[in-house]
Amino acid sequence: MFKDKKVLGLICARGGSKGVPRKNIRALGEKPLIGWSIASARACDLIDRIVISTDDQEIARVAEYYAAEVPFIRPGELARDDSPEWSVWQHALRKLEELDNFRADYLIVLPPTSPFRSPDDIKKSLELISKGDADIVISVTESSRNPYFNMVELDSKDFAHLAKAPEKKVIRRQDAPEVYDMTTVLYTARTDFVLKANSIFDGKAKAIMIPQIRALDIDTEMDLKYAEFLISEGLVSLQ
């Protein structure tokens, strides 16, 4: 499938996280958060290189300890709260080509905030992108809310209206059109698309389904505590 193609696994981990300070190297189970993403990437033999994009020397040292590459330090202008993640992906692709003439055919981005992805999730996304009819593969999970049924918007007079009007009246949520939550588990794309586009939906996107328990996104201290609970109860597999 990837005999003549190169796959870059990219883990983007800036040092200035706010909700959970130093989040990317906070301990979860027996290793730092970034170690989980590195472990899942290393467990997939379709990935040729695992590279960290970070502005932080301590994160770089931790990543190297867990056997990921840190061939460059991300510039500060790409490590702010408002720095577009897409620009970080483009920078990494261009920097690797500049440094050692490495040109990836496919890019898979594995955010450290989703520690419970499985190597099979990675493989499924790569198999899907390799079919050639999509520019990018995202990961989704079942949504507990539905804009056709129980999500509302407030108008200028604070009256509530369904966020998305259905074609016909929906009595039960099960009868509403299916919608999904995007997750931060992974983003898998053709690199030529990433380099010419500016966002996911500039191109043709497909999705793989992730069980909710593996789709946890660590954004708060409570998320971290919940992740520890899942581990302690044996509800997620350890890598």
Disulfide bonds with the S-S distance in Angstrom:
none
